[in-house]
């Protein structure tokens, strides 16, 4: 149930999209780079009874490459941010999904 909240720029150079989603007892916000769909920030809040756990993770020095494509399937939400050709050409990214065969 991810909801698009908007976009902003980090350091004047990197445009990121902001999404928010909720599950039972969990609310999270994720920021991903517009062109590569790599995460930049993740913030979560988990409620367990009266206890509230909050976490924030910043991702730095990420590289747009999948070392073991067998364990990942790129979410469809990422496919509209950059075309496969653009990702491969500009960012040396390899994208795999159920339609891709070697």
N, C-alpha and C positions, 0 to 999 in steps of 0.2 A: 504493500500500500504506500509506496514511496511517493511523496508529494514534492514537486519542484517549487522551491522557495524563491529562487532568483540567482543572480550571479554577481561576482565582484572580482576585482583584480588584486593580486598579491604583488607587491613591489612594483606596480605599474607595468608589469610585463606578462604575468601569468593570469589568464582569465580562468576562474573556477565556477562551477555550478554547485548550488547548494540544494541538497535533498533532505527531507525529514521523513522518518517512518516510525511506526509504533507496532509493538506486539504486546501480548499480555505481560504486564509489569515492566515493559521496556520501551523507552523512547530514545531515538538516536537521530543525530544530524551528521551528515556526511558531505564533505566538499571534495569534488573531483575536478581535475584539470579538464578544461573544455576540449582540447585537441587530442589528449591521450587517454582520458578517463581514469588516469592514475589518481589515487586518493591523496589529499593533502592534509585534511583534518577529519577526525572522527570524534564526536562527543556523545556520550551515552549516559542515561540515567536508568537505573534498575531499582524497582521497589519490591522489597520482600517484607511483608508485614509493616512494621513501623520503621524498618531500616531502609534508608535510601543510599544507594551507592552511585557515585558519579565518577566518570572517567573521561579523560581527554587525551587523544593521541595525535601527535603531529608526525607526518611522514616526510622525511627529508632524504635527499640524494637517491630518490627512486629512479629506476631505469625502466623505460618502456619495453621490456623484453620478458617473454615467458620462457623460462628455462626448461620446464617440464610440462608441455601442453596437454599431456594425458590427464592431469589432475584438475584442469580448469576448463570452464566453458564461459566465454565472455557473455555477460548479461545483455539481453536485447536492448536494455535502456542505454547501453554504451554505443550501440551501433549507429544511432542517429547523430552522435557528436562529431564523428569523423568517419569518412568513408574508409573502407578497407584499403583502397589504393593510396589514399592520403597517409594513412597510418604507416603503411609499409614504406612508402617513398620518403616521407619526411622524418619519420621517427624510428625507422628500422624495426617496426613491430611486426610480430607474427601473430595473426589472429586465427584461432581455431574454433570451430563449432561442429555440430553434428553433420552439417552439409559438406564440410571440408574433408578432402581425402588426399593423402600423400601418394 
